[in-house]
Amino acid sequence: MEAFDCIKTRRSIRKFLDREIPWDILYKIIEAATHAPSSGNLQNWRFIIVTDSILKHKIAEAALEQYWLETAPVLIVVCSLEGKVERFYGLRGKRLYAIQNCAAAIQNMLLAAHALGLGACWVGAFDEELIAKILDIKLDEARPQAIVPIGYPDESPAETERDKVEQVTYFNKWKERLKNKPAVFGYYGQVLREAVKKQLEKAKRKIKK
Ligand SMILES: Cc1cc2nc3c(=O)[nH]c(=O)nc-3n(C[C@H](O)[C@H](O)[C@H](O)COP(=O)(O)O)c2cc1C
C-alpha cells in the first residue's frame, strides 16, 4: 500500500473478528514501531503483548470500561522508560520527548497494522495505576502510555472529519494567514502538476525508443 493511501485510509477500529493474528504479522507491526524516530535515538518504548482473556478483561475494565477492547485478539500496551530520557534531556526529556517518542512508535504501529490488512485503535483513556498493577509494571521504571488493540476488522467506519489544510496552517508568523490563499496553494498545485506531466512525457518517450 502506498504511504499516503495508508495514512489517509486508516481508521480507528473498535470491533474485531474472532481470528488470531499470525506471529510474523505481529512481529512486523512491532518492528515498524521500533523504526520510529526518537530523541537521541533513545528508543524508550517497551511493548507488552497481551493475549490472555482474563488480563484483557481486566485491562478493558481499567480502560474506563471500554469492553470492546476484549474483542481484539491482541492488546499491545506501550510503555515508556521515561527515566532513560530524563537522564539525557532532563525535565523536557521526561515531560515531552519520552511521550513524543512513544507516540511516534504508536502511530507507526497503527499504520503498519492497516497496511497489513489489520485494524487498530489508539486507546489513551485508562487508569494508569490499575493497568500497572494488572501487568506488574513498576511505575518508577516504566509508564503505560497507550493500549493498542489489534485484530482483523469487523467494521469499516466512515472517514472522520478533518480540518482543512488552509485552516490549520499559518505563514511565517503565528496566526498569520495568506491574503491570497488560492494563489499560493494553486501555484504549488500547478508546479506539481507540471512536474508530474514532464515525468510522464519523459517515461513515454523512453518507452517509444
Ligand atoms: C492520545 C489518544 C487517545 C485516544 N484514546 C481513545 C480511547 O480511549 N478510546 C477510543 O475509543 N479511542 C481513542 N482514541 C482514538 C480517537 O478517538 C480517534 O483517533 C479519533 O476519533 C479520529 O478517528 P480515526 O482514528 O478513525 O481517524 C485516542 C486517540 C489518541 C491519539
The ligand as a MOL file (V3000), in Angstrom:
LIG
                    3D

  0  0  0     0  0            999 V3000
M  V30 BEGIN CTAB
M  V30 COUNTS 31 33 0 0 0
M  V30 BEGIN ATOM
M  V30 1 C -3.9920 10.1050 22.5610 0
M  V30 2 C -5.2070 9.3960 22.0240 0
M  V30 3 C -6.0650 8.7770 22.9060 0
M  V30 4 C -7.1800 8.0700 22.4130 0
M  V30 5 N -7.9720 7.3810 23.3010 0
M  V30 6 C -9.0080 6.6650 22.8390 0
M  V30 7 C -9.7730 5.8610 23.7380 0
M  V30 8 O -9.5150 5.7700 24.9250 0
M  V30 9 N -10.8290 5.1670 23.2220 0
M  V30 10 C -11.1510 5.1890 21.8970 0
M  V30 11 O -12.1100 4.5260 21.5090 0
M  V30 12 N -10.4210 5.9290 21.0060 0
M  V30 13 C -9.3660 6.6600 21.4530 0
M  V30 14 N -8.5900 7.3780 20.5610 0
M  V30 15 C -8.8980 7.3430 19.1000 0
M  V30 16 C -9.5840 8.6280 18.6170 0
M  V30 17 O -10.8850 8.6810 19.1130 0
M  V30 18 C -9.5550 8.6400 17.0680 0
M  V30 19 O -8.2270 8.5860 16.6130 0
M  V30 20 C -10.2280 9.9090 16.5030 0
M  V30 21 O -11.5780 9.9210 16.7990 0
M  V30 22 C -10.0580 10.0250 14.9750 0
M  V30 23 O -10.5800 8.8810 14.3220 0
M  V30 24 P -9.6710 7.9820 13.3540 0
M  V30 25 O -8.5500 7.3990 14.1900 0
M  V30 26 O -10.5940 6.9010 12.8260 0
M  V30 27 O -9.1440 8.8600 12.2820 0
M  V30 28 C -7.4680 8.0590 21.0230 0
M  V30 29 C -6.5740 8.6920 20.1410 0
M  V30 30 C -5.4540 9.3400 20.6290 0
M  V30 31 C -4.4860 9.9720 19.6380 0
M  V30 END ATOM
M  V30 BEGIN BOND
M  V30 1 1 1 2
M  V30 2 1 2 3
M  V30 3 2 2 30
M  V30 4 2 3 4
M  V30 5 1 4 5
M  V30 6 1 4 28
M  V30 7 2 5 6
M  V30 8 1 6 7
M  V30 9 1 6 13
M  V30 10 2 7 8
M  V30 11 1 7 9
M  V30 12 1 9 10
M  V30 13 2 10 11
M  V30 14 1 10 12
M  V30 15 2 12 13
M  V30 16 1 13 14
M  V30 17 1 14 15
M  V30 18 1 14 28
M  V30 19 1 15 16
M  V30 20 1 16 17
M  V30 21 1 16 18
M  V30 22 1 18 19
M  V30 23 1 18 20
M  V30 24 1 20 21
M  V30 25 1 20 22
M  V30 26 1 22 23
M  V30 27 1 23 24
M  V30 28 2 24 25
M  V30 29 1 24 26
M  V30 30 1 24 27
M  V30 31 2 28 29
M  V30 32 1 29 30
M  V30 33 1 30 31
M  V30 END BOND
M  V30 END CTAB
M  END
